[in-house]
Amino acid sequence: PSEIMDYTRTFPSFWTEAGARWLAHQGWSPKPENVVTTLGAHAGVMSIISAMTAPGDRIVFEPVTYSQISRAASLSGRRISVVDIDAGGIIPDEFERICAQQHPKIVFLMPAGQNPTCSTLPLERRKAIVEIAHRHNVWIVEDNLYGAMTGNELPLIAELAPDRTFLVNGLSKSVSAGLRGGWVACPPAFVTRIRVAHKMLTGGIPFLMAELSARLVISGDADAIRKACINEIETRRGIVSETLKGIDFNSAPGIAFVWVKLPEPWLSGTFRNAAMNENVLIDDEDEFKPARTDRIFHRVRISFSLPKTHDELKRGLSVLRRLLDNGSAGYDSIE
């Protein structure tokens, strides 16, 4: 009881053992002593950025990504570089060019279940990115929050380059959005640095949150909840596929959103506003841009996890389908 009500002064091995188990992939697992328990994945990534870079340093992001990290990095004085992508994800030659010209310190990647494009980085590109990062002395942050949901069997970048990669995962996307439990697997020499940076940034992880997260993982309950979530996501993904039949969109197994290409004459922000006027909330592409860029996708991300029932999901999707099929009329109606 005294530990529960006090500051977290010690970090039980139980917590990092849970983290090693949650970060494991296809038979590979980090060593528990290389794992840091964090207040969610976001706090983990910002701890890495704070510990491994200084204000003014550059961090590489894809042109659409989890922009909350890039915005937080900008707020802390880091500069943003954008590397181009195609259907297969980050383009190695473009990453090489950015490294040679701008000398970044970190690249932030979501190699599987990329948010928002749903892409998975092929093995040959993973190996190329690792080789380029080694040559230019760039640290890799591998966000596997969504990747762990996809059933992807490719080796993690952390498995290919454990000396250069910080692997991040948590419970928010797969167990509960309100459960701020996460872990970072670090190159061995940097475990203490990341733990200290995390404490300085967050004030420390609450004992109850870390203990609950660890118990959920060790007991197997977290994995059971994740499997149940994936089953529900797949049912809903089927509803989305049926409703949006004939529309160009990207999706991935276990991922509760799709990346929809808009037909003419829709612009991303205009479509989002038209949907909002019909009480349907979606994200336009600008929500995911880490910085100003000339790259335009004419896409929106439609998430289907929030509706409480399948009927509610179908009603929202039917609104979006009507707007997609009647671009000119819908476009005019929002003026």
C-alpha positions as semicolon CSV with decimal commas, in nm:
position;residue;x (nm);y (nm);z (nm)
1;P;0,000;0,000;0,000
2;S;0,279;0,248;0,074
3;E;0,425;0,196;-0,274
4;I;0,087;0,259;-0,436
5;M;0,048;0,594;-0,260
6;D;0,409;0,709;-0,298
7;Y;0,623;0,823;-0,588
8;T;0,753;0,542;-0,806
9;R;1,104;0,512;-0,668
10;T;1,184;0,161;-0,789
11;F;1,109;-0,019;-1,113
12;P;1,021;-0,384;-1,046
13;S;1,163;-0,637;-1,291
14;F;0,801;-0,754;-1,328
15;W;0,726;-0,435;-1,524
16;T;1,007;-0,476;-1,773
17;E;0,939;-0,848;-1,815
18;A;0,585;-0,751;-1,916
19;G;0,726;-0,495;-2,157
20;A;0,960;-0,749;-2,316
21;R;0,665;-0,982;-2,365
22;W;0,445;-0,709;-2,518
23;L;0,723;-0,592;-2,750
24;A;0,804;-0,948;-2,867
25;H;0,737;-1,038;-3,230
26;Q;0,747;-1,370;-3,415
27;G;0,975;-1,541;-3,163
28;W;1,205;-1,242;-3,116
29;S;1,202;-1,051;-2,787
30;P;1,415;-0,776;-2,632
31;K;1,592;-0,847;-2,306
32;P;1,390;-0,717;-2,006
33;E;1,694;-0,525;-1,879
34;N;1,687;-0,320;-2,203
35;V;1,321;-0,221;-2,158
36;V;1,193;0,106;-2,007
37;T;0,837;0,132;-1,873
38;T;0,665;0,451;-1,994
39;L;0,348;0,650;-1,954
40;G;0,221;0,537;-2,295
41;A;0,393;0,520;-2,633
42;H;0,382;0,896;-2,696
43;A;0,575;0,969;-2,376
44;G;0,820;0,696;-2,471
45;V;0,893;0,849;-2,812
46;M;0,934;1,199;-2,669
47;S;1,172;1,061;-2,408
48;I;1,386;0,917;-2,688
49;I;1,381;1,245;-2,881
50;S;1,470;1,444;-2,569
51;A;1,751;1,211;-2,468
52;M;1,908;1,148;-2,808
53;T;1,882;1,493;-2,971
54;A;1,927;1,860;-2,885
55;P;1,723;2,166;-2,987
56;G;1,794;2,242;-3,352
57;D;1,858;1,879;-3,447
58;R;1,655;1,731;-3,730
59;I;1,413;1,439;-3,710
60;V;1,287;1,263;-4,022
61;F;0,919;1,187;-4,070
62;E;0,715;1,053;-4,358
63;P;0,494;1,314;-4,533
64;V;0,189;1,177;-4,348
65;T;0,245;1,024;-4,007
66;Y;0,141;1,035;-3,641
67;S;0,173;1,412;-3,637
68;Q;0,132;1,453;-3,261
69;I;0,493;1,338;-3,229
70;S;0,624;1,577;-3,494
71;R;0,433;1,867;-3,337
72;A;0,565;1,781;-2,993
73;A;0,915;1,757;-3,136
74;S;0,876;2,101;-3,296
75;L;0,749;2,240;-2,967
76;S;1,068;2,116;-2,801
77;G;1,285;2,296;-3,056
78;R;1,366;2,011;-3,294
79;R;1,347;2,065;-3,670
80;I;1,147;1,844;-3,904
81;S;1,264;1,681;-4,226
82;V;1,019;1,505;-4,456
83;V;1,117;1,199;-4,660
84;D;0,907;1,091;-4,957
85;I;0,708;0,766;-4,973
86;D;0,533;0,552;-5,229
87;A;0,288;0,263;-5,197
88;G;0,558;0,057;-5,025
89;G;0,641;0,321;-4,767
90;I;0,959;0,521;-4,717
91;I;1,181;0,531;-5,029
92;P;1,541;0,435;-4,935
93;D;1,703;0,661;-5,198
94;E;1,507;0,956;-5,064
95;F;1,610;0,870;-4,708
96;E;1,972;0,854;-4,825
97;R;1,938;1,199;-4,983
98;I;1,786;1,351;-4,668
99;C;2,061;1,199;-4,453
100;A;2,338;1,328;-4,682
101;Q;2,194;1,678;-4,718
102;Q;2,029;1,751;-4,382
103;H;2,217;1,526;-4,134
104;P;1,920;1,422;-3,917
105;K;1,969;1,251;-3,580
106;I;1,654;1,035;-3,573
107;V;1,404;0,884;-3,817
108;F;1,054;0,804;-3,689
109;L;0,891;0,506;-3,863
110;M;0,581;0,289;-3,844
111;P;0,698;-0,001;-4,065
112;A;0,373;-0,201;-4,036
113;G;0,018;-0,065;-4,023
114;Q;0,148;0,284;-4,096
115;N;-0,081;0,561;-3,975
116;P;-0,261;0,679;-4,188
117;T;-0,158;0,498;-4,510
118;C;-0,190;0,138;-4,377
119;S;0,129;0,046;-4,567
120;T;0,385;-0,215;-4,460
121;L;0,751;-0,161;-4,537
122;P;0,894;-0,455;-4,738
123;L;1,189;-0,647;-4,596
124;E;1,437;-0,521;-4,855
125;R;1,349;-0,163;-4,767
126;R;1,383;-0,233;-4,394
127;K;1,733;-0,363;-4,457
128;A;1,815;-0,063;-4,677
129;I;1,693;0,184;-4,414
130;V;1,904;0,010;-4,149
131;E;2,215;0,023;-4,369
132;I;2,163;0,393;-4,449
133;A;2,100;0,475;-4,082
134;H;2,423;0,298;-3,983
135;R;2,622;0,481;-4,248
136;H;2,489;0,824;-4,151
137;N;2,470;0,761;-3,775
138;V;2,090;0,808;-3,753
139;W;1,889;0,659;-3,467
140;I;1,567;0,475;-3,557
141;V;1,242;0,499;-3,361
142;E;1,016;0,208;-3,456
143;D;0,653;0,263;-3,353
144;N;0,483;-0,077;-3,354
145;L;0,150;0,023;-3,196
146;Y;-0,050;-0,064;-3,506
147;G;0,203;-0,308;-3,649
148;A;0,141;-0,549;-3,362
149;M;-0,225;-0,561;-3,465
150;T;-0,167;-0,656;-3,829
151;G;-0,025;-1,007;-3,797
152;N;0,271;-0,892;-4,007
153;E;0,542;-1,161;-4,008
154;L;0,835;-0,951;-4,132
155;P;1,118;-0,899;-3,883
156;L;1,108;-0,579;-3,685
157;I;1,368;-0,315;-3,762
158;A;1,467;-0,354;-3,396
159;E;1,550;-0,714;-3,473
160;L;1,762;-0,614;-3,774
161;A;1,940;-0,331;-3,592
162;P;1,905;-0,364;-3,212
163;D;2,210;-0,139;-3,159
164;R;2,043;0,155;-3,335
165;T;1,668;0,108;-3,290
166;F;1,429;0,213;-3,015
167;L;1,118;-0,008;-3,035
168;V;0,798;0,141;-2,892
169;N;0,460;-0,014;-2,815
170;G;0,178;0,030;-2,565
171;L;-0,174;-0,065;-2,472
172;S;-0,376;0,232;-2,600
173;K;-0,457;0,102;-2,951
174;S;-0,507;-0,263;-2,863
175;V;-0,642;-0,284;-2,508
176;S;-0,784;0,052;-2,394
177;A;-0,738;0,409;-2,513
178;G;-0,744;0,533;-2,154
179;L;-0,473;0,295;-2,032
180;R;-0,149;0,489;-2,063
181;G;0,086;0,194;-2,042
182;G;0,384;0,160;-2,272
183;W;0,738;0,031;-2,311
184;V;1,054;0,115;-2,504
185;A;1,318;-0,144;-2,591
186;C;1,648;0,045;-2,606
187;P;1,998;-0,023;-2,732
188;P;2,167;-0,148;-2,411
189;A;2,386;0,158;-2,350
190;F;2,091;0,397;-2,346
191;V;1,842;0,239;-2,105
192;T;1,926;0,465;-1,812
193;R;1,931;0,776;-2,029
194;I;1,580;0,705;-2,162
195;R;1,445;0,621;-1,815
196;V;1,581;0,947;-1,672
197;A;1,451;1,151;-1,967
198;H;1,107;0,995;-1,926
199;K;1,099;1,088;-1,557
200;M;1,211;1,444;-1,629
201;L;0,945;1,489;-1,899
202;T;0,649;1,322;-1,729
203;G;0,725;1,351;-1,358
204;G;0,735;0,973;-1,339
205;I;0,493;0,693;-1,415
206;P;0,216;0,634;-1,157
207;F;0,267;0,303;-0,975
208;L;-0,093;0,192;-1,027
209;M;-0,079;0,251;-1,403
210;A;0,246;0,060;-1,450
211;E;0,137;-0,222;-1,220
212;L;-0,200;-0,261;-1,394
213;S;-0,036;-0,261;-1,738
214;A;0,218;-0,523;-1,635
215;R;-0,042;-0,749;-1,473
216;L;-0,264;-0,733;-1,780
217;V;0,024;-0,846;-2,000
218;I;0,170;-1,114;-1,772
219;S;-0,172;-1,266;-1,701
220;G;-0,248;-1,295;-2,072
221;D;-0,556;-1,073;-2,040
222;A;-0,405;-0,797;-2,255
223;D;-0,341;-1,041;-2,538
224;A;-0,694;-1,181;-2,509
225;I;-0,840;-0,830;-2,527
226;R;-0,621;-0,750;-2,827
227;K;-0,744;-1,061;-3,008
228;A;-1,107;-0,969;-2,932
229;C;-1,044;-0,617;-3,061
230;I;-0,890;-0,751;-3,382
231;N;-1,191;-0,977;-3,438
232;E;-1,428;-0,682;-3,399
233;I;-1,211;-0,465;-3,623
234;E;-1,218;-0,730;-3,895
235;T;-1,598;-0,747;-3,876
236;R;-1,617;-0,370;-3,911
237;R;-1,357;-0,366;-4,188
238;G;-1,587;-0,597;-4,379
239;I;-1,874;-0,349;-4,337
240;V;-1,649;-0,068;-4,460
241;S;-1,534;-0,270;-4,762
242;E;-1,893;-0,349;-4,859
243;T;-2,014;0,009;-4,817
244;L;-1,719;0,164;-5,000
245;K;-1,707;-0,095;-5,280
246;G;-1,570;0,068;-5,594
247;I;-1,391;0,343;-5,402
248;D;-1,010;0,344;-5,395
249;F;-0,887;0,300;-5,037
250;N;-0,607;0,137;-4,839
251;S;-0,671;-0,090;-4,543
252;A;-0,484;-0,348;-4,339
253;P;-0,585;-0,643;-4,117
254;G;-0,642;-0,541;-3,757
255;I;-0,631;-0,167;-3,831
256;A;-0,944;0,032;-3,745
257;F;-0,916;0,293;-4,019
258;V;-0,895;0,321;-4,397
259;W;-0,710;0,572;-4,613
260;V;-0,957;0,680;-4,880
261;K;-0,868;0,841;-5,212
262;L;-1,123;1,110;-5,294
263;P;-1,286;1,126;-5,638
264;E;-1,307;1,457;-5,825
265;P;-1,374;1,735;-5,735
266;W;-1,319;1,673;-5,365
267;L;-1,031;1,825;-5,172
268;S;-0,937;1,663;-4,845
269;G;-1,034;1,952;-4,616
270;T;-1,351;2,024;-4,812
271;F;-1,466;1,665;-4,781
272;R;-1,398;1,664;-4,408
273;N;-1,608;1,979;-4,368
274;A;-1,891;1,834;-4,576
275;A;-1,891;1,521;-4,360
276;M;-1,883;1,731;-4,043
277;N;-2,191;1,919;-4,163
278;E;-2,362;1,579;-4,173
279;N;-2,240;1,502;-3,816
280;V;-1,976;1,254;-3,930
281;L;-1,624;1,316;-3,803
282;I;-1,322;1,209;-4,012
283;D;-0,963;1,334;-4,052
284;D;-0,830;1,509;-4,359
285;E;-0,473;1,453;-4,474
286;D;-0,345;1,776;-4,317
287;E;-0,407;1,624;-3,973
288;F;-0,121;1,381;-4,043
289;K;0,134;1,613;-4,204
290;P;0,441;1,674;-3,987
291;A;0,528;1,996;-4,168
292;R;0,438;2,203;-4,471
293;T;0,496;2,001;-4,784
294;D;0,419;2,012;-5,156
295;R;0,291;1,652;-5,144
296;I;-0,088;1,634;-5,185
297;F;-0,267;1,301;-5,152
298;H;-0,634;1,402;-5,191
299;R;-0,719;1,147;-4,923
300;V;-0,895;1,128;-4,589
301;R;-0,865;0,882;-4,303
302;I;-1,191;0,721;-4,194
303;S;-1,169;0,554;-3,854
304;F;-1,439;0,301;-3,767
305;S;-1,361;0,215;-3,404
306;L;-1,568;0,486;-3,231
307;P;-1,928;0,393;-3,330
308;K;-2,082;0,190;-3,051
309;T;-2,284;-0,037;-3,280
310;H;-2,262;-0,174;-3,633
311;D;-2,582;0,011;-3,721
312;E;-2,428;0,340;-3,612
313;L;-2,121;0,261;-3,821
314;K;-2,336;0,182;-4,124
315;R;-2,526;0,510;-4,090
316;G;-2,204;0,710;-4,084
317;L;-2,056;0,521;-4,376
318;S;-2,372;0,568;-4,580
319;V;-2,338;0,944;-4,538
320;L;-1,978;0,930;-4,656
321;R;-2,068;0,707;-4,950
322;R;-2,338;0,952;-5,059
323;L;-2,090;1,240;-5,045
324;L;-1,829;1,041;-5,238
325;D;-2,082;0,954;-5,509
326;N;-2,216;1,309;-5,538
327;G;-1,906;1,520;-5,528
328;S;-2,034;1,826;-5,712
329;A;-2,358;1,852;-5,515
330;G;-2,187;1,785;-5,184
331;Y;-1,911;2,032;-5,265
332;D;-2,162;2,310;-5,330
333;S;-2,369;2,230;-5,024
334;I;-2,101;2,332;-4,773
335;E;-2,072;2,696;-4,890
